[in-house]
Amino acid sequence: MNLFGESETISVDYVDGKPVVRGRIPMLYGFNFVQIERLGLSGSDRLCAAWAKSGMHLGVWNDIQTIIDRRAAKGFATQVYVRGTFGATRVEEGKVLQIKCAE
């Protein structure tokens, strides 16, 4: 909410495109904001993450496998099965950081 009070946040002179979309700030100073509800707490601080795409690597071991089937024992209900094995890690420490935000 504090960002809405800053002139750089709501002015088209500082932000490419629309500065505020549906009450949210999509991008500021080259950062794309993504709303996530599952960020951890450290005491009274919320732990937020920021990273450059070039500082991360996604590893895919088993690509996505899907099976859609009918289960006769369950009244021929449709069963959907999806699996995959993925992992991500940082490749450059300076391009990934954690920001403590007051709750």
C-alpha positions in Angstrom: 0.0 0.0 0.0 2.9 2.3 0.6 3.9 2.1 -3.1 0.6 3.8 -4.1 1.8 6.9 -2.3 4.9 7.2 -4.4 4.8 9.4 -7.6 7.1 7.0 -9.4 4.6 4.2 -8.9 1.5 5.8 -10.3 3.0 8.1 -13.0 3.3 7.0 -16.7 6.5 9.0 -16.8 8.3 6.3 -14.7 6.5 3.1 -15.6 6.2 1.5 -19.1 2.6 0.8 -20.0 -0.1 1.2 -17.4 1.3 2.0 -14.0 -1.8 0.6 -12.1 -4.0 -2.2 -13.4 -7.1 -3.1 -11.4 -5.7 -1.7 -8.2 -2.4 -3.6 -8.5 1.1 -2.5 -9.5 2.3 -4.9 -12.3 5.8 -3.6 -12.7 8.2 -1.1 -11.2 11.9 -0.4 -11.8 12.1 -3.5 -13.9 10.5 -5.8 -11.3 7.4 -7.8 -12.2 5.2 -8.2 -9.1 3.5 -11.6 -8.6 1.0 -12.0 -5.8 1.7 -15.2 -3.8 -0.2 -16.3 -0.8 2.3 -18.9 0.4 5.3 -16.8 1.5 6.9 -17.7 4.9 7.1 -15.6 8.0 10.2 -14.9 10.1 8.9 -13.4 13.3 6.8 -10.5 12.2 8.4 -10.2 8.8 7.2 -11.7 5.5 10.0 -13.2 3.5 9.7 -12.2 -0.2 12.0 -13.4 -3.0 13.4 -11.5 -6.0 15.5 -12.9 -8.8 16.8 -12.3 -12.3 15.8 -15.0 -14.8 19.4 -15.4 -15.7 20.3 -16.2 -12.1 18.0 -19.3 -12.0 18.0 -22.7 -13.6 15.0 -25.1 -14.0 15.9 -28.8 -14.2 13.3 -31.2 -15.7 14.0 -34.9 -14.9 10.7 -36.5 -15.9 8.5 -34.3 -18.2 4.8 -34.1 -17.5 3.0 -37.4 -18.0 -0.9 -37.4 -18.0 -3.4 -40.2 -17.9 -7.1 -39.7 -18.1 -9.2 -42.9 -17.4 -12.6 -44.0 -16.2 -12.9 -45.9 -12.9 -15.6 -48.6 -13.1 -15.5 -49.2 -9.3 -16.4 -45.5 -8.7 -19.4 -45.3 -11.0 -17.2 -44.7 -14.1 -16.0 -41.4 -12.7 -13.2 -39.7 -14.6 -9.8 -40.0 -13.0 -7.0 -37.6 -14.0 -3.4 -38.4 -13.1 -0.5 -36.0 -13.7 3.1 -36.3 -12.7 6.5 -34.8 -13.4 9.8 -34.2 -11.6 11.2 -30.6 -11.6 13.5 -28.6 -9.5 15.0 -25.1 -9.6 18.1 -23.6 -8.1 20.1 -20.4 -8.3 23.2 -20.3 -10.5 24.5 -16.9 -9.4 24.1 -15.8 -5.8 24.0 -12.1 -6.6 20.9 -12.5 -8.9 18.7 -14.1 -6.2 17.8 -12.4 -3.0 15.4 -12.4 -0.1 13.5 -9.3 1.1 12.1 -9.0 4.6 8.8 -7.0 4.5 7.0 -5.8 7.7 3.7 -7.7 8.0 
